[in-house]
Structures are given as structure tokens and as C-alpha cells.
Amino acid sequence: MSVQSVYLDTNAIVKRYVMEEHTDRVDELYDKAHVGELIIGFSTWNIGELAGVLDKYERKGVLTNARALFEKFIGETRLLVKLGQLKLISLSLKVIISAISYVFKHGIYIADAIQLTSAKDFDAFLTYDKKLAHVARIEGLNVIA
């Protein structure tokens, strides 16, 4: 079965806007989404989490304009939603309740549990967090890198 949809966690999304190891892989997925070959997705939770990561990187001197990068992310997100190539998963009560079960089952943070719950209906899950990838595999998700 070929992968037609990929869920990205925050650390994967960061690599789209900050040059890091694996940026090329994330860029490849976004490029496929832009030409209609792949649907990418993430939770609305990731939007706020990305803002926090970018701000932290700016404060540490890793980058110089977190707000500009965040605006670029928002622009690309809006475009891909308009093109039908990005599926945003709302942070609903149902998602939170489902995520809480992962917190108790695996001893993970709620932020990571939200990623697992939100990724369920995608063909693949992209994360570079080793612990989260391990738990995702236990839960039957197709983790890619």
C-alpha cells in the first residue's frame, strides 16, 4: 500500500522552517503536497506548539526572526488547506479524552499523546522523537523517517 497521507508532529514541522537534520525529508513531503501527490496533516495543537519552539530558538540565537518564520508557516498552511492537501485535526474534547488514555498507558506527555490520537487516520506518522516513535509503533501506527 502506498502512503497517501502523512501526519507530522511538531518536531517534523519545525524542520520545514528551520534548517536541521532531516529538513530535506520534510521538504520532500511538503513538495508532494503542493503538487497534489500527498495529503499532510497535523493538529491545531501543533500550531501553538510550533510558535513556542520558534520563539525558544530565537531566544537561544538559533534563528533571528521567529515571528516571520511563523507567518510563513501560517501562509503555507492556509494555502495547503485551500488546495485540499492539508488536513487539520481539531483539538476537541474527544481527542483529549482519547489522548489521556495514552498518557496512562505509556507514561507520555499529553502533547505527545495528542499526536498519537490525531495521527490515527493517516497512512503514516512522521516524528523524529524516538520515544514517541516507539510508542506510535506499539499502537500500530506506520512511523516513517
Residue pairs with C-beta under 8 A, 6 or more apart in sequence:
1 123
3 38
3 123
3 124
3 142
3 144
4 38
4 39
4 123
5 38
5 39
5 40
5 41
5 87
5 121
5 122
5 123
5 124
6 29
6 38
6 39
6 40
6 41
6 122
6 123
6 124
6 125
6 126
6 144
7 40
7 41
7 42
7 89
7 115
7 118
7 119
7 122
7 124
7 125
7 126
8 26
8 29
8 40
8 41
8 42
8 46
8 126
9 42
9 46
9 112
9 115
9 119
9 125
9 126
9 127
9 129
9 132
10 42
10 46
10 49
10 50
10 53
10 111
10 115
11 127
11 128
11 129
12 22
12 26
12 126
12 127
12 128
13 26
13 42
13 46
13 50
13 73
14 20
14 50
14 53
14 54
15 21
15 22
15 23
15 25
15 26
15 128
16 23
16 26
16 27
16 30
16 73
16 76
17 50
17 54
17 69
17 72
17 73
18 54
18 57
18 62
18 63
18 69
21 128
22 128
22 145
25 126
25 145
26 126
29 38
29 40
29 126
30 40
30 76
32 38
33 39
33 40
33 80
33 83
33 85
33 86
34 80
34 83
34 85
36 83
36 85
38 85
39 84
39 85
39 86
39 87
40 80
40 85
40 86
40 87
41 86
41 87
41 88
41 89
41 118
41 119
41 122
42 86
42 88
42 89
42 118
43 88
43 89
43 90
43 91
43 95
43 114
43 115
43 118
44 88
44 89
44 90
44 91
45 91
45 111
45 114
45 118
46 115
47 74
47 77
49 111
50 70
50 73
51 66
51 70
54 63
54 66
54 67
54 69
54 70
55 66
57 63
57 66
58 64
58 65
58 66
63 69
77 86
77 88
80 86
81 88
87 122
89 95
89 118
91 114
95 114
95 117
95 118
96 110
96 114
98 117
99 110
99 113
99 114
99 116
99 117
100 110
100 113
101 113
102 108
102 112
102 113
102 116
102 117
102 135
102 139
103 109
103 110
103 113
106 113
106 135
106 138
108 131
108 132
108 135
112 129
112 131
112 132
112 135
115 125
115 127
115 132
115 136
116 132
116 135
116 136
116 139
116 141
119 125
119 136
119 141
120 141
123 142
124 141
124 142
124 143
124 144
125 136
125 141
125 142
125 143
125 144
126 143
126 144
126 145
127 133
127 136
127 143
128 145
133 143
133 145
136 143
137 143
